[in-house]
Amino acid sequence: MRGVWERAVDAGMNDDFGELDAVRDIVIEDLGSDYDAYRNVSSVVWAA
């Protein structure tokens, strides 16, 4: 999972929203419902 977070940080720093969407899809795969997934990763770049 570490490589995924590095991708998210790099994408956030470069304003690469397509890459951020791809990273989000990887992260939310195992989080359960759509609402829970959204709530958990809606601020992934800010938290990183």
Secondary structure, DSSP 8 states (H G I E B T S, - for coil): -HHHHHHHHHHHHTT-HHHHHHHHHHHHTTS-SHHHHHHHHTTHHHH-
